[in-house]
């Protein structure tokens, strides 16, 4: 009888009735919190990209959308057409971007009316947001994914100057998507197959937009930092070295530049001024607050109220819900994420800063 009493006491001490009763209620709260987080994250991602689908053709798209017609009228094979397109840039500017030409040709061949083209761009930017969130979750914790989406909501916006989100056949979001795909393959997969795919993807990115060259060292360091294996970074470093060598040879052979956009000028004051304009121009509303800007944009109070209700309030709710749980980030994860984000913001402007053309033509408060 005494043994039975002791067992009963231990059972009562181990499983208090009050805690047992609370468990289902707490589980329900957690499920509702998770559902709310997912709904708000998806909603905000869609709201972020939806305006892209409403914009008209502008910038280079006004010309490039006629590419399928030009190809049909040329009587050339696709290879001959791309070579003829890229050739003058290789000869006169030392630029090598066959990937960009192929991408632009494919996009405007597949989407020949404005609505389908702009919906495609919105979908591409949505994919970019998803990959940014997946990268943040990979480097930290899945719980940080909604925060990454909220960050995209706060920073992605359309401009009246050159804009990479809704123009240029989507080359900019494609480049970012390819960059993050290659990075995720090396971080989340193992073995040679993922390394080969990452190398192919990264080579395509390098041949699409040369800004990827300046990002390669950061990506290589990040891969080593996470995996502790330098060999895992080779799929990024080897293609970068090969493409860089080819570009340097092409640049050395240019004797007379056509225009000044790709002529290098290293005067410190001009480089620094242009770099600051380009880097700061990526910040939200830079056309309004940057010193010397000539941009004029009227603020409709009704539109600001709508933005507060449709965007700001859901972001606030989402961040509040996320903050109600401890994130418990891995050691070094915040530094890794900060390094990647800072590199993607602060390294590409170097290429613009050394351009003689942009040193004289880049308006204050805007970026190219």
N, C-alpha and C positions, 0 to 999 in steps of 0.2 A: 504493500500500500504506500509506503514511504517512497519507493522508487517511482511508482506511478505519479505521485504528487510532484516529484522533482522534474520528471519529463514534461508534465503539463506546464510547470512554471517556465521551463526553458522554451517551450513552444510559444507560450504567451509573450515572452520577452523578445523572441526572435521575430515574430510576426504580429506587431501591434494591430489591433483591429482598426484604429484610426488611420494608420498609414495604408493599410490594405484597402480601406474604403476610398482613400484619396487617390490611389494609383489610377483607376479608370478615369477620374475627372481630370487629372493632370495629363494623362495620355490624350484625352480629347482636346485639351487646350493646345498641346503641342501639335496635334494634327491640324487644328484650325490655323495656328500660327504659320505652319509650313505651307498650307494651302494659300493663305493670304500673301505670303512672301512670293510664291510662284506666280500667282495671278498678277500681282503688282509688277513683278520683274518682267513678265511677258508683255503686259500692257505698256510699260514705259519704253521697252525696246521698240515696240511697234510705233508708238507715238513719236519717238525720236526720228525714225526714218520716213514716216508718212509724208512730210512736206516735200521730200525729194520727188515723189511721184507726181507732184503738181507743177513742177517747174517747166519752162519752155526750153527748146534748144538754145544754147548759148555758147560763147567762146569757140574753141576749136571744133566743137560738135557741129557747128553750122556748116563746116566744110567736110569734116570726116564722115558725116552721115551719108555723103554721096559716094563713099568709097566703093560699094558694090556696083554702082553705075559706071564708075571709072574703070573698074576691073573688067566689066562686061564689054566696055567699048575699047579696051586696050588690045584685045586679041592675044594677050600673053597668058602663059601658064601662071599659076599662083606663085610659084617660086620666082619666076621672072618679074612678076608684078611687085612682090615684096622686096626683091633686090633693087629694082628701079626706085622704089619708095625710100628705102633706107640708104641706098648708095650715096646720094648727095650729102646726107648727114655724116656718113663715115668719111667721105672725102673732104668736106668743107669744114666740119666741126669736130671730127675725131670722136663722134658719138656712135655707140653700138647698141641698138635697141630693136632687133628683129622681133623679140617677144612682144613688145608693145604694138608693132605694126600688125602682127598676126592676131593679137587680141582685139585690136580695134576693128580689123577686117571681119573677124568672126562675130563680134558683137553687133555691128551694124548690118551684117548679112542676116543674122538671126532675128533682129528686132528692127524692122524697117519703118515702123510708125512711132510717133512720139510716146503714146501711152504705154505700149509694151516695153519700149526702151527705158522709160523712166521707172516703171514698175520693176523692171529687172535691176536697175541701179539701186532702188530702195531695198530689194531683196539682197543684193550684194552687200550693202552697208549693214543690213540686219545680220547677215552671216559674219561680217567683220566684228560687230558688237558681241555676237555669241562667242567668237574665237577669243576676243579680249577677255570675256568673262571666264572662259575655259582655261585660259592661261593664268589668270589670277587665282582660280581655284586650284590649279595644278601646283603653283608655287606656294600657296598658303593652305587654305582649307576650303572645301566646297561652300561653307557658310559665307565666304567672302564674295561669292559669285554675284549676288544681288547688289552688293556695294559697287562692284565693277560696272555693272549696268547703269547704276545711278550716276557714276562718274562719267560715263559716255553721254548720258542725258544732259549733264551739266556742261559738257565741253563741245559736243558736236553741234555745229550750226552752219547754216548756209550764208554765203556772202554775195555781195553784188560785184565783187572783183573775181579774179580767177578762183574757182572753187573745185576742189578735187572730189567732192562727194556727188555732185549731180552733173558733172561734165567729164570731158576727156575720156569718154567711153568706159569710165569706171576703173581706169588704170591705177589710181591711187588706192582705193579700197582693195582692188585685186592684189596689189603689191603687199599691203598689210596682211591680207588673208594668207597669201603665200608664205610670208615671213613667219606668221604664227603657226601655220600648219607644219612647216619644216621644224620649228622649235619644239612643238608638241610631240612630233614624231620622235625626236631625239630624247625628250624628257620622259615620255610616258611609255615608250616601247623599248624593246631590247632586241639585239641580234642584227645581222647584216641587212636583212630585208628592209627594215624601217630606215636604216642608214642610207641605203641605195635610193629609196623613194625620197627621202629628205634631200639628198644631193641633187636629184633630178628637179625637184620642186624649187630648190634654192638657185640652181643654175638658170631656170626659167625666170625667176624673180630678178636675178642679176641682169639678164638680157632684156628685161622689160623696163626696168627703171633703175638707173645707176645709183640712186640714193641708197640702195641696199648695200653697196660696197662699204659705206661708212658705218653701217649697223653691224657688220659681220664680227668685228672684234668683241663687241658687247655680247652678242649671241654666243660666241665661242666661250667667253668667260662664264657666262651664265650656265651653259651646258656642263662645263667642268665643275662649277660650284655645286650644282645639284647632283650630278652623277659621280663626281670625283674621278672622271676618266677623260683625259685629254683626247684620246682616240675617238671618243664619241663626238667631238667637235670637228673632226676632219671633214665630214660631209658638207660643212659650211666653209671651212677655211680653204680647202683645195679649190673648189669652184671660184671662190673670191679671188684667190691668187692668180688663177688662170685668166679670168675675165679682166682683172686689173692690169695684168701684163699686156693683154691684147689692146686694151684701151690706151695704155701709155704709149704703145708703139704707134697706134693710129694718131694720137695727139702729136707725137713727135714728127709725123709726116705731113701735118697740116702746115702749109706755107702761107696761105692767105685765107683768113677767116671771112665767111660771109656773115656780116653782122657782128655784134659784140657780146651777144648773150652767153657765148661759151668761150670767150677769150678770158684768160686768167689774169687778174691784176692783184698783186699782193701788197699794195700800199696800206699800211696798218690802219690809218684813220678811216679810209673808205671800207676796208674789210670789217672793222668793228662796228661802224655805223650801220652797214647793210645787215650784218649778222643780228644786231639788236632789233632792227626793224622786222626782219624775217621771223625771228624767234618770238618776239612779242606779238607779231601779227597773228600768231596762231591762238592767242588767248581770246576768250569770249569778249565780244563787243569792242575789240581793239580799234575798230574804225571810229568809235565814238570818243574814246578817252586818250588815244595815243597823241602826244604833242605834235602839232603841225598837220594833223589829218584834215583833209578837205571833204571827207565823206559827209553826206547829209542824209539822215534817216529820221523821219518823224516817229515819235513814240505815241501810239494810240493808247490812251488809258484803258479803253475797253479791251484791247488786245492783251495788255499786261495783266488785267484781272482774269481774263480767260486762261492765260498761261499759268497764272498762280493756281487756278482751280484744276486745270487739266494736267499740269506737270509738277509744279512745286509742291502742292499738297500731297499727291501720291508719293513723291520722293521722300517727303518728311515722314509719312506713315511707314514707308518701307524701311528707312534707316532706323526709325524708332523700334520697329519689330525686330530688326537684326540686332540692335544694340541691347535688346532684352535678354540675349543669350551671350555667354562668354565665348569669344572666338578662339582663344587659346592657340595663337598662331605659332607655327614651328620656329625654332631659332634661325635667324637669318632670313626668314621669308619676306619680312617687310623690306629689308635692304635689297633683296633680289628684285622684288617688284618695283621698288623705287628706282633702281638702276636701269631696269628695262624701260620704264616709262620716261625717265629723264633722257635716256639715250635716243628714244624715238622722237622726242620733242627737240632736243638741243643739238644733236649731231647733224641731221639733214640740212639745217640752215647754213652749215659751213660751205656746202657746195654753191649755194646762192651767194654767200658773202664774198667769195673770191671771183665772182663773175663781173666783168667790167660792165656788161650791159645792165645788170640789175643794180649795180652800184649807182647808176645814174637814173634808172627808170622806175625803181620800186617806190611806190607812193608810201608815205608814212601811215602807219596803222593797218597796212595790208600786207599780205604775203602771197608768194607765188608757188 
